[in-house]
Amino acid sequence: MNYIQVKNQIANSIDNIKFVKPEALFPHEQVTKNINHILQDIQQSGFINNPINCLNINNRLIVLDGHHRLESLINLNCKLVPIQIVSKSEIKLDYWYHELDNTNFNKIWNYINRHNNSTTAHRSGISIGIGNEKKQISVDKSQFFSFVMNIFNMYKESEFYRKDSIKEKTQWICYEGITLDDIYINSINRKLFPSNVTKFGGFNKIEGLKIPLSILQKPSDLAIRNFINELG
């Protein structure tokens, strides 16, 4: 987008930009990678790029995207964080593929086969496959979260790649059974899904907005009001 388009997009979404205390937010995924480079970028530039996308469900603010930026702001002792509140009706929930090496693929495949032989399934949860060939795994509803975590923990320490799509002969796993209800219920109970599993689209995500770190670390009503007024 060009400068005018960015300004118009921000102006049209200004009512959805809020400044809230970090403890008011409910993250839904783990922060597993080193955030030092994100933290240093914010600290050195004096700005955070774009608000953190959140969904308001039952007056609880569920973090959709921006977990690493949120963790960085907390580490920088920010009293407030900028968020963009997104409507549930706008959201399109999608999933990343995780590309696996032979060792991890075989380990997970064997675990899944043992699981399928030892439980009564009630819902679909995970898909695993090679290229376009896939096997859908059904999971007992009460065990769904722990099953997802058990699978992810088998390979989270190794290097894996998240992909939008998969190529022929690529070995992969996808957690396509996770729903918005799963995200909500687990996040309010502070149970975090793995990082880089879900992704969200379909809404008008604010981009190109730089928020000063100073008004987050030492906030005042006047500074916040002046910043909002400049956006309009």
N, C-alpha and C positions, 0 to 999 in steps of 0.2 A: 504494500500500500504506500501511496505517496503521503506527504505531510498533511495535505488537506483532508484526505480520506481518514487518516489516523485521528485528526482533530475532530472530525464529524462523528466517527465511531465512538470516541471517548465522550463527546458531548451527549450523544444519544443514550449512553449507558451510565451517565453520571449518577442517576438515582440508585443504581445497584452497587455503587462503590461505597464501602463502609470501612471504618477504622475500629477494630475491636481488640480486646485483650487476648493474648495468645491462649490463655486457659479457657476461653470461651469456645475454642475450636476443637473439633473431634477428627483427628487424622484417621484415615482408613488403611494406610499402608505403611510398612516399615521404611525407615531410612537406613539403607544397608551400605551405600557407597560413601566414600570419603567426601565430606562436604567442604573441605578446606578451601578448594579453589572457588567455590560459590561464595563462601564467607569472605574470602579475600577480595573478590571482585566487588562485592557490595561495599566492603569497608574502604577500599581504595578509591572507588568511583564516588562514594557518598550517596548512592542511589540503589534502590531495588527496582528491577525491571518488571513492571506489570503486577497487578494485584493477584492474590491467591484465589483460585476459583473454589467457591463453596456452594453447597446445596442446603437450603433451609428446610428441614423436615421436623415437624412437631417442635418448632422453636429451638432446634439444635442445629448448629452449623457444621455440616460434614465437609471435610476437605476433600475435594475431587482431585485437584492438580496443584502442585506447588509445595509438596512436602519437604523437599530439600531446601527451598527458600525459607519456608517457615522455620525449620530447624536452625538455619543460619541466623535468622532474625532473633530467635530465642537466645542463641549463643552470644549475640551482640547486645544482649540486655535491652531489647526493644520492649517498651511498655505497651505499644499498640502494633498491630499488623494490618496492612491494607488487604481487603478482600473484595471480590466481585461476587455478588449473590446471583446464582443461576436458578432459573425456574426448572422444576422437575420435568415439565412438559416439553422443554427444549432439548433435553439431554438425549444423546444417543450413546449408549454404553457399548463399548467394543473391547477387544482383547488383543494383547500382544502374543505372538508366537515366541517361545524360547528355543533357540537352536541348541541341540545337545551333542556332545561328543559320544563316541561309541560306549565308553565306560559308563557314563551316567545314563545313557539311554537304556542300556541293558540292565543296569541296576534298578531303574524305575520300572522297566517292563516286567521284571521278575517280581518285584514288590506288588505291582498291580494285579498280576495273575494270581498271586497268593491271596490278595484281598478279595478278588472276585469269587474265589472258591470258598471264602469263609464268612461272607456276610450276605444279608438280605438287602437288596438295594431299593431305594425309594425315589431317587432323583438323579438326573444326569449331573456330572460335575466337571469332568476333565476329559480332554481328548489327547491322544498321543498317536504319533504316526511317522511315516516316512513319505515325503512328497505328498501326493494327493490321497494316499492310502491312510486311513485313520481308524482308530478304535476308540469308541466312546466308553467311558468308565462311569458307572452308576455308583452312587455313594449313599449310605444310610444318612438320612437328614440330620440326625443328632450328631453324626461323626464328621460332617462335611468340613468344618473349619479345621479340625485336627488332621484330617486326611490331606487337605491342601498343604498344610504346614509340613507334614511328614514328607510329602513328595518334594516340596521346594527345598527343604533342609538337606536333601540328598545331594544337591548340586549347587547350592547357593555360594559355597566357598570357591568353586571353580569358575573360570571365565566362561560366561555364556553370552549369547547375543540375542537381543530382542529384535523381532522382525515384524513388519506389517504383513508380509506374505511369505510363503515358503516356496522353495524351488524343488525340482525333481531330485530325489535321493537325499534331501535334507531330513535329518532326524529332529523331531520337535515335540514340544508339549504345549498345550494351551488350556487355560483355566476358564473355559467359556461357560461354565455353569454358575459362575458368581453373578448374583443379581443385585440390584439396588437395595433390596430388602436385606440381603446378606451384609452388604456394606454398612447399612444403617445400624442394624442390630449389633454387629460386632464392634463397630467404631464407638458407639455409646457405652459399650462395656470395655472399651480400651483394649480390644483384641484386634491386632493389626494384621492385615493380609500382607503377603510378600510384595516387595517393590516391583514395579514394571510388569504387572499382571493385567491391570485394567487400563483403559484409556477412554476419554470422553470427548465427544464431538457434538455437533448439531446446534450449538449455541454461539452467540456472538462474543467470542473471547476478546477481551480488551488486549491490544498489543501496542507497543510503542510508547507506553506510559512510564515515565521515570518518577518514582516517588522518593523524596529526600529522606535519607536515613535519620537526619536530625529531628524531623517531626515525629518519628517513631520512637526514638530513644528518649527525647525530652518533649513529649507532646503538650500542646496547649490548645484550648478551644479556638483561640485566634489563629494560630498557625494552621490548624486543620481547615478552618473556615476559609482562610485566604487561599489555601491550596485548591480547595474545591471550587471556589469562585473563579480562579484562574482557568480551570478546566472548561467552565461554561462560556 
